[in-house]
Amino acid sequence: MNGSIQQKVALGIGLVSFILCLAIGFIYNSVIDSIQTRNKVLQSRQVLQDLNNILVDITEAETGQRGYLLTERPRYLIPYTTSIRDIQHNLDDLQLLAKQDSILSKHLKLLETAIHSKLSELQKSIDLYRTKGKDAAMQVVLTDEGQKLMEEVRSRIGQVNDSENILLQSRRQQNLYNQQVTFVALPVSGFIIFFLLGLVYWVVSRESVQREKAQQELNQLNQVLQKNMTLLNSIIENVPGMIFLKDAKELRFQLFNKAAEDVVGFSSEEVLGKNDYDFFPKEQADQFTSKDQQTLTLKTLVNIEEEEILTKQGHTRILRTKKVPILNEKGDSAYLLGISQDITEFKRTQEHIQQLNHRLEGQVTHLNTLNKELESFSYSVSHDLRAPLRSIDGFSQAILESAEDKLDETEKDYLRRVRTSSQQMAQLIDDLLNLSQVTRAELNIDLRVNLSDIACDIATELQRLEPNRHVSFEIEEGIIVKGDSGLLKVALHNLICNAWKFTSKQSEAVISFKSYQQEDIQVFALHDNGAGFNMAYAPKLFEAFQRLHTNKEFPGTGIGLAIVQKIITRHRGKIWAEGQVDHGATFYFTLGNVQQEEARSDDA
């Protein structure tokens, strides 16, 4: 009979638990679905709001742009700039909302393309106004390109609006359905659960099995507790850090794990029940005890960055320790928990690194001294060489002028060769000094360096110096970079002059300067249709004094491209060239993160 009652009670409890789990699960899922649907409704509303904001902001941006172009007042650019920032903010919000919505994500990609095209059109007219004047900008504004782009934006926004409105209506209906199901499920589930609970309580109250059952549960809990204690002890023993526990009254060890045994050299059997004075010198024991008492008194964690400890073998180890008070139910300190990490090797490594840094600082100081001496030597040598070269050139010219009728053609040719060689030597000295200055010069970083304007200025100056040459320059507008404007101007000057020189034998010379994106990196290209070069000798192009043509063909010292490479390298970039004999050459270069170069220069 008893066994039958117990089975009924167990069956009743099991049935209640099963129904309770079903009800809780059903209600939970309904609530979750309702919350998710409500969040989706809010998401759709947010999408519609962001789309409306974008349309308003684009209109504001266009208004600000038109106001600026018509009135020539910069204050009209304030709403333009603010609207662009707000548009990007709304687009970012929409991207976040579209992460789990593939349809919205697809629409947003098309919308972003249309928006960026429209904003580029607005910025283009502003840039034209700034660079070429109001008439050029208004010519762009008066075309129907802007209207087409705006219609495209409105069309894309309308598509997303229609899609989101349909989705919003569906989500509202789903949300209403979930709420209705939840409202019905709650009272029904509650009634069934309370009925079954009352039935079980009535059955259980009639029998005396409760005590026996409680005892069984207690035994099970004891087993679980014993298992957890075994697991906890295993974890403590195998933790790589040193862990120990002391009682608060006499500070005697109550726990000492294996890592602590390995560090100190004493086994847990030797340590348990004893205090620090049984193992360590009195001075160390006093120090440990003082920190223990401070922790117990303050009832807070005490962090000891470094403390020395003497091991059983007589070695000194350095520990980093945290001591924590363990409080009883009254809030008083009952135990002290200590966690230590052996940082002896870390400290030795740190000292070694400090020694290496000290040596490195000495080497850097020595290197700076050598650089200063080299700079002084370079200027001294250049000054000492220039004087005799000027004398050779001057005296040779004087002889040619004063004794022209007494010299035959061979003698005159010798003197002309002497003058040419001395002038080439002087130019070579200047180029070497320029190369040295480029290598040592401090970078002065400008956030906006207009390479297009610099290239145009260089082209204008070359055409002014040689007006009889017919050279067509194709320079892309609006190439803006970050770097040292002075050095970048030197680099472009050398590259463009190089192209100018090697196209001198072309009747219709063409020199172009453009940029393009390659794997998120901006690449700059300077092309000419001149003499070109054999790609087999490409590695020698940027080496000093390495020339692929004779002086009679194209004069030069072979330093210009070496200077360019130094400047590009200083800007954390790369330079390379491609060419074909008699079919021109193209020089490519990139510019990297110049802040890294600044930091490196400051450290040196």
Solvent accessible surface area in square Angstrom, and as a share of the most:
residue,aa,sasa,rsa
1,M,184,0.82
2,N,105,0.54
3,G,40,0.38
4,S,50,0.32
5,I,20,0.10
6,Q,74,0.33
7,Q,131,0.58
8,K,119,0.51
9,V,10,0.06
10,A,65,0.51
11,L,129,0.64
12,G,16,0.16
13,I,62,0.32
14,G,37,0.35
15,L,81,0.40
16,V,10,0.06
17,S,49,0.32
18,F,121,0.50
19,I,38,0.19
20,L,65,0.32
21,C,86,0.52
22,L,101,0.50
23,A,8,0.06
24,I,96,0.49
25,G,29,0.28
26,F,101,0.42
27,I,31,0.16
28,Y,132,0.50
29,N,86,0.44
30,S,9,0.06
31,V,57,0.33
32,I,54,0.27
33,D,63,0.33
34,S,17,0.11
35,I,86,0.43
36,Q,91,0.40
37,T,12,0.07
38,R,131,0.48
39,N,72,0.37
40,K,97,0.41
41,V,9,0.05
42,L,75,0.37
43,Q,40,0.18
44,S,0,0.00
45,R,115,0.42
46,Q,75,0.34
47,V,0,0.00
48,L,35,0.17
49,Q,91,0.40
50,D,2,0.01
51,L,0,0.00
52,N,78,0.40
53,N,45,0.23
54,I,0,0.00
55,L,50,0.25
56,V,76,0.43
57,D,19,0.10
58,I,0,0.00
59,T,59,0.34
60,E,78,0.35
61,A,0,0.00
62,E,30,0.14
63,T,84,0.49
64,G,2,0.02
65,Q,0,0.00
66,R,82,0.30
67,G,11,0.11
68,Y,15,0.06
69,L,0,0.00
70,L,104,0.52
71,T,54,0.32
72,E,90,0.40
73,R,124,0.45
74,P,97,0.61
75,R,136,0.50
76,Y,62,0.24
77,L,23,0.11
78,I,116,0.59
79,P,53,0.33
80,Y,10,0.04
81,T,76,0.44
82,T,48,0.28
83,S,6,0.04
84,I,52,0.26
85,R,147,0.54
86,D,49,0.26
87,I,1,0.01
88,Q,85,0.38
89,H,114,0.51
90,N,11,0.06
91,L,3,0.01
92,D,66,0.34
93,D,39,0.20
94,L,0,0.00
95,Q,67,0.30
96,L,114,0.56
97,L,43,0.22
98,A,3,0.03
99,K,145,0.61
100,Q,175,0.78
101,D,21,0.11
102,S,91,0.59
103,I,110,0.56
104,L,4,0.02
105,S,31,0.20
106,K,139,0.59
107,H,44,0.19
108,L,1,0.01
109,K,133,0.56
110,L,74,0.37
111,L,0,0.00
112,E,36,0.16
113,T,89,0.52
114,A,7,0.05
115,I,0,0.00
116,H,84,0.37
117,S,43,0.28
118,K,0,0.00
119,L,23,0.11
120,S,69,0.44
121,E,8,0.04
122,L,1,0.00
123,Q,64,0.28
124,K,105,0.45
125,S,0,0.00
126,I,2,0.01
127,D,57,0.30
128,L,27,0.14
129,Y,38,0.15
130,R,146,0.53
131,T,99,0.57
132,K,121,0.51
133,G,27,0.26
134,K,71,0.30
135,D,112,0.58
136,A,27,0.21
137,A,0,0.00
138,M,34,0.15
139,Q,124,0.55
140,V,22,0.13
141,V,15,0.09
142,L,142,0.70
143,T,71,0.41
144,D,77,0.40
145,E,77,0.34
146,G,3,0.03
147,Q,115,0.51
148,K,124,0.52
149,L,35,0.17
150,M,6,0.02
151,E,90,0.40
152,E,65,0.29
153,V,0,0.00
154,R,118,0.43
155,S,55,0.35
156,R,58,0.21
157,I,3,0.02
158,G,28,0.27
159,Q,75,0.33
160,V,1,0.01
161,N,40,0.20
162,D,91,0.47
163,S,34,0.22
164,E,4,0.02
165,N,72,0.37
166,I,130,0.66
167,L,60,0.30
168,L,11,0.06
169,Q,92,0.41
170,S,62,0.40
171,R,28,0.10
172,R,103,0.38
173,Q,111,0.49
174,Q,87,0.38
175,N,23,0.12
176,L,101,0.50
177,Y,128,0.48
178,N,10,0.05
179,Q,65,0.29
180,Q,94,0.42
181,V,36,0.21
182,T,14,0.08
183,F,136,0.57
184,V,99,0.57
185,A,10,0.08
186,L,87,0.43
187,P,83,0.52
188,V,80,0.46
189,S,14,0.09
190,G,21,0.21
191,F,145,0.60
192,I,67,0.34
193,I,21,0.11
194,F,149,0.62
195,F,125,0.52
196,L,20,0.10
197,L,81,0.40
198,G,40,0.39
199,L,86,0.43
200,V,18,0.11
201,Y,160,0.61
202,W,141,0.49
203,V,29,0.17
204,V,31,0.18
205,S,70,0.45
206,R,155,0.57
207,E,47,0.21
208,S,104,0.67
209,V,25,0.14
210,Q,124,0.55
211,R,206,0.75
212,E,95,0.42
213,K,83,0.35
214,A,53,0.41
215,Q,92,0.41
216,Q,94,0.42
217,E,84,0.38
218,L,89,0.44
219,N,68,0.35
220,Q,109,0.48
221,L,116,0.58
222,N,77,0.39
223,Q,127,0.56
224,V,80,0.46
225,L,108,0.54
226,Q,120,0.54
227,K,149,0.63
228,N,76,0.39
229,M,88,0.39
230,T,80,0.47
231,L,108,0.54
232,L,86,0.43
233,N,72,0.37
234,S,52,0.34
235,I,91,0.46
236,I,30,0.15
237,E,73,0.33
238,N,111,0.57
239,V,48,0.27
240,P,133,0.84
241,G,19,0.19
242,M,12,0.05
243,I,22,0.11
244,F,14,0.06
245,L,39,0.19
246,K,4,0.02
247,D,26,0.13
248,A,28,0.22
249,K,184,0.78
250,E,92,0.41
251,L,18,0.09
252,R,85,0.31
253,F,10,0.04
254,Q,86,0.38
255,L,43,0.21
256,F,11,0.05
257,N,0,0.00
258,K,108,0.46
259,A,13,0.10
260,A,0,0.00
261,E,44,0.20
262,D,101,0.53
263,V,29,0.17
264,V,3,0.02
265,G,23,0.22
266,F,29,0.12
267,S,38,0.24
268,S,22,0.14
269,E,143,0.64
270,E,65,0.29
271,V,3,0.02
272,L,80,0.40
273,G,40,0.39
274,K,84,0.36
275,N,32,0.17
276,D,7,0.04
277,Y,103,0.39
278,D,81,0.42
279,F,38,0.16
280,F,22,0.09
281,P,63,0.39
282,K,141,0.60
283,E,146,0.65
284,Q,30,0.13
285,A,0,0.00
286,D,54,0.28
287,Q,82,0.37
288,F,13,0.05
289,T,22,0.13
290,S,65,0.42
291,K,64,0.27
292,D,0,0.00
293,Q,101,0.45
294,Q,75,0.33
295,T,0,0.00
296,L,21,0.10
297,T,105,0.61
298,L,104,0.52
299,K,94,0.40
300,T,66,0.39
301,L,89,0.44
302,V,15,0.09
303,N,70,0.36
304,I,14,0.07
305,E,96,0.43
306,E,89,0.40
307,E,12,0.05
308,E,98,0.44
309,I,7,0.04
310,L,60,0.30
311,T,11,0.07
312,K,103,0.44
313,Q,117,0.52
314,G,46,0.45
315,H,116,0.52
316,T,65,0.38
317,R,56,0.21
318,I,37,0.19
319,L,4,0.02
320,R,82,0.30
321,T,0,0.00
322,K,89,0.38
323,K,5,0.02
324,V,43,0.25
325,P,15,0.10
326,I,68,0.34
327,L,84,0.42
328,N,57,0.29
329,E,163,0.73
330,K,165,0.70
331,G,29,0.27
332,D,69,0.36
333,S,24,0.15
334,A,29,0.22
335,Y,90,0.34
336,L,0,0.00
337,L,46,0.23
338,G,0,0.00
339,I,75,0.38
340,S,3,0.02
341,Q,107,0.47
342,D,50,0.26
343,I,4,0.02
344,T,4,0.02
345,E,98,0.44
346,F,106,0.44
347,K,36,0.15
348,R,131,0.48
349,T,75,0.43
350,Q,68,0.30
351,E,94,0.42
352,H,99,0.44
353,I,86,0.44
354,Q,110,0.49
355,Q,102,0.45
356,L,77,0.39
357,N,71,0.36
358,H,136,0.61
359,R,149,0.54
360,L,100,0.50
361,E,110,0.49
362,G,42,0.41
363,Q,116,0.52
364,V,44,0.25
365,T,86,0.50
366,H,110,0.49
367,L,100,0.50
368,N,53,0.27
369,T,63,0.36
370,L,81,0.40
371,N,60,0.31
372,K,142,0.60
373,E,100,0.45
374,L,102,0.51
375,E,65,0.29
376,S,72,0.46
377,F,126,0.52
378,S,25,0.16
379,Y,92,0.35
380,S,56,0.36
381,V,50,0.29
382,S,4,0.03
383,H,123,0.55
384,D,88,0.46
385,L,76,0.38
386,R,71,0.26
387,A,42,0.33
388,P,63,0.40
389,L,23,0.11
390,R,147,0.54
391,S,50,0.33
392,I,77,0.39
393,D,30,0.16
394,G,37,0.35
395,F,142,0.59
396,S,7,0.05
397,Q,72,0.32
398,A,49,0.38
399,I,78,0.40
400,L,25,0.13
401,E,120,0.54
402,S,92,0.59
403,A,21,0.16
404,E,99,0.44
405,D,130,0.67
406,K,162,0.69
407,L,39,0.19
408,D,81,0.42
409,E,119,0.53
410,T,72,0.42
411,E,70,0.31
412,K,25,0.10
413,D,52,0.27
414,Y,124,0.47
415,L,30,0.15
416,R,116,0.42
417,R,157,0.57
418,V,61,0.35
419,R,57,0.21
420,T,69,0.40
421,S,64,0.41
422,S,6,0.04
423,Q,86,0.38
424,Q,76,0.34
425,M,87,0.39
426,A,32,0.25
427,Q,89,0.39
428,L,43,0.21
429,I,10,0.05
430,D,50,0.26
431,D,19,0.10
432,L,71,0.35
433,L,17,0.08
434,N,66,0.34
435,L,27,0.14
436,S,25,0.16
437,Q,74,0.33
438,V,9,0.05
439,T,63,0.37
440,R,78,0.29
441,A,36,0.28
442,E,130,0.58
443,L,10,0.05
444,N,101,0.52
445,I,37,0.19
446,D,54,0.28
447,L,134,0.67
448,R,178,0.65
449,V,5,0.03
450,N,42,0.21
451,L,1,0.01
452,S,5,0.03
453,D,78,0.40
454,I,23,0.12
455,A,0,0.00
456,C,60,0.36
457,D,90,0.47
458,I,7,0.04
459,A,6,0.05
460,T,89,0.52
461,E,72,0.32
462,L,18,0.09
463,Q,71,0.32
464,R,153,0.56
465,L,106,0.53
466,E,79,0.35
467,P,100,0.63
468,N,135,0.69
469,R,46,0.17
470,H,133,0.59
471,V,14,0.08
472,S,57,0.37
473,F,44,0.18
474,E,82,0.37
475,I,36,0.18
476,E,64,0.29
477,E,103,0.46
478,G,56,0.54
479,I,3,0.01
480,I,53,0.27
481,V,15,0.09
482,K,84,0.36
483,G,0,0.00
484,D,11,0.06
485,S,43,0.28
486,G,41,0.39
487,L,16,0.08
488,L,3,0.02
489,K,107,0.45
490,V,58,0.33
491,A,3,0.03
492,L,3,0.01
493,H,85,0.38
494,N,34,0.17
495,L,2,0.01
496,I,2,0.01
497,C,34,0.20
498,N,26,0.13
499,A,3,0.02
500,W,13,0.05
501,K,55,0.23
502,F,33,0.14
503,T,0,0.00
504,S,56,0.36
505,K,138,0.59
506,Q,68,0.30
507,S,96,0.62
508,E,125,0.56
509,A,2,0.01
510,V,47,0.27
511,I,2,0.01
512,S,13,0.08
513,F,2,0.01
514,K,100,0.42
515,S,23,0.15
516,Y,94,0.36
517,Q,121,0.54
518,Q,93,0.41
519,E,156,0.70
520,D,139,0.72
521,I,94,0.48
522,Q,65,0.29
523,V,2,0.01
524,F,3,0.01
525,A,14,0.11
526,L,3,0.02
527,H,71,0.32
528,D,7,0.04
529,N,44,0.23
530,G,0,0.00
531,A,17,0.13
532,G,7,0.07
533,F,11,0.05
534,N,71,0.36
535,M,91,0.41
536,A,77,0.60
537,Y,104,0.40
538,A,18,0.14
539,P,104,0.66
540,K,88,0.37
541,L,19,0.10
542,F,23,0.10
543,E,87,0.39
544,A,36,0.28
545,F,105,0.44
546,Q,73,0.33
547,R,72,0.26
548,L,57,0.29
549,H,40,0.18
550,T,82,0.48
551,N,57,0.29
552,K,201,0.85
553,E,81,0.36
554,F,9,0.04
555,P,85,0.53
556,G,32,0.31
557,T,27,0.16
558,G,20,0.19
559,I,0,0.00
560,G,26,0.25
561,L,22,0.11
562,A,6,0.05
563,I,6,0.03
564,V,0,0.00
565,Q,68,0.30
566,K,83,0.35
567,I,0,0.00
568,I,2,0.01
569,T,81,0.47
570,R,25,0.09
571,H,0,0.00
572,R,104,0.38
573,G,12,0.12
574,K,150,0.64
575,I,22,0.11
576,W,89,0.31
577,A,9,0.07
578,E,85,0.38
579,G,18,0.17
580,Q,113,0.50
581,V,82,0.47
582,D,101,0.53
583,H,127,0.57
584,G,2,0.02
585,A,8,0.06
586,T,18,0.11
587,F,9,0.04
588,Y,38,0.14
589,F,5,0.02
590,T,18,0.10
591,L,33,0.16
592,G,35,0.34
593,N,77,0.39
594,V,2,0.01
595,Q,77,0.34
596,Q,94,0.42
597,E,2,0.01
598,E,54,0.24
599,A,53,0.41
600,R,129,0.47
601,S,42,0.27
602,D,119,0.61
603,D,122,0.63
604,A,69,0.54
